[in-house]
Amino acid sequence: MFNIEELIKKIKSYNPLANFDLIRKSFDYGFNAHKGQYRASGEIYFTHPVEVANIVIDLKLDEATIITALLHDTVEDTDSSLNQLERVFGKEISQLVDGVTKLTNLELSSLETKHAENFRKLFMAMSKDLRVLLIKLADRLHNMRTIKALPINKQIRKSKETMEIFAPLAGRMGMQFMREELEDLSFRVLNSEARNSIIRRFITLRKETDDLVPKIIDDIQQQLKKENINARVTGREKKPYSIWRKMQYKKEGFTRLSDIFAFRIVTKNEIDAYIAMGSVHRRWRAVPGKFKDYISHPKSNGYRSIHTTVSGRDGKRVEVQIRTDEMDEVAESGVAAHWSYRDGERVKNPFVVDPFKWLRGLSDGFIKSDNPSEFFEHVKLEMFQDQVFCFTPKGEVIKLPRGATPIDFAYAIHTRIGDSCVGSMVDGQRVPLWTKLKNGQSVSIIRSEAQKPQSSWENMVYTGRAKTAIRRKLREEKRKENIRIGKEIARVSFEKVGKKVTDKALQTAAKKLVINNVDDLLASLGSVELTGDELIKTLYPKKITGLTIQNFGERKLSFVGLEPNQQANTASCCKPVPGERIVGIAQKQKGIIIHAIDCDNLQNLDNNSRNWLDLSWPNGDVQNSHPTSLTISMYNGVGVLGRICSLIGERGANITNIDFVDRKPDFYSIIIEIHVKDLKHLSDIMTSVEADSDIAVVVRTREVLETSSNQNPRILSNY
Ligand code: MN
């Protein structure tokens, strides 16, 4: 354990003007407060705050941070209070300790269900003063270094938490060494076998390459000397975890030196950095696609460096990072460099990112970023600020990208839960499924086994996982639905030509149309890629022409008001049915045509009143059925059309045609021709169709004839 004088000596080396009296006082205070307490390893407890202080001292941080590190566990673990700390050390220190304590509580309760609240505290504490987080990271680093003293289940829990939260956070803050060490310490607990095998491979590779590292460093130094560049050249072994991650990502083993070693050239100024880069590239061939210039495109945490890979000695690949001293400082301590001291003064490093701006960036997100390579990094890598952490009712953390909705959440747990999701509660409140989730919310999913993914969900989800699952399910359902609709269309189309639909007929049609099987045939009928008429034409080429001529022209009917030998047809535009007021129009070629009294086409017809006949339907004409058309707009859900068709059938009406007029992902409209007895029968059918919750509109459809400018079917009356 460090004694206070060792710490003081280290601090003096970079900040000789620090308040050493206060630092000594905090050391004594912490030592006394923790008296009688021991760590899991058996050491006295105060060794821990001192080691944490030592880590922040290595970062060359200010005295307030060091003092807070020494006191960080006093409020949580001893009799000290925040008031007391404020009296002795001042408001700044007590507030910092308060922040760290809140973060500590957050960890302690991570097994309990109420930690959603605590997660909010993390962000609250962070946004007040980022030094809280620096101390917390240092605290976590020391706890991870000594984790072997804990029981294994605790080791695993802490390691997962470190891997998922603290290491990415350190990375996000630009503290490379911190992130790598946290990851590696967690890796050692979570997957020691993988880690050991990587280390074994290290050792053999080092032997095989015959200690190439010093030779490569020498090569680079010789080359730089030629250009008169004064620079530090170092070689460094990559951490097992970052190698393992790369192996996972690329799905390949590591065989090259460049996979395990990175070399670094640190120059005095930026011009030298670029000269060094040119020099390295002239001496060794650059490997294509490996060059990145983060000096001209710095990362949002202030990281600046040139990255390149060259074919070095004996063609062996060598990865080189080139940057200046100042850039190197930011690369190692990131945002923390803002608080660091050199020669007794706050370091004025132009590349350090202002922590307040950095924090604002955290909440603003990087969507607005005009730096594409940086944006790519954000999308590609798992970044803390792009994520939200939400909780299941059992308190498990679900990590989601920012922008995710309860549906994403449901699919993140299990596809089955996603598929059957009908609603969601966030923090106990019912919210719409398109609600964007926020950090720390607890989410529960309301399910129904009858539910199926909806096409509207595609626009509500953010994660690829949910999108893929929804699309797959929708495709399946769509096909089932298309087959069902196709069956209905086939039935109607066959009936029109007086035939019955049989499997054999459909098989023959499929063969003639070069369609794989009957299901595919029905599916393409259902999706209107193939029309009913086309299907009939394949089987009965002659029938189809007969059908159009036949229309309803042959259906001669008797009406009250006609001579006994006179018959009339109903007009195909308005398709009147018994019960409606009608008028007969006598036309030379066509005979007498019966229109509904409110048919729009009447105004375009002959005004000669002698040709207008006052007619009415014969009494008791119920044995006949009369064609009429409805436009139905319905929700594009599974089985809706099939259900409507059978509903109409149950009401004793025949369906003779179905046309799709408007097909959108959510809704579609059909014009359906049905045969009804009379107006009462029709309105009975319309009422029962309308009563279906998936139906938006049911209207009687009447066509305006060619004489009018509007040739599209128009809705003229709505019962
Ligand atoms: Mn601690």
Residues whose N, C-alpha, C, O or C-beta is under 5 A from the ligand:
A	BS01	MN	D73 D139
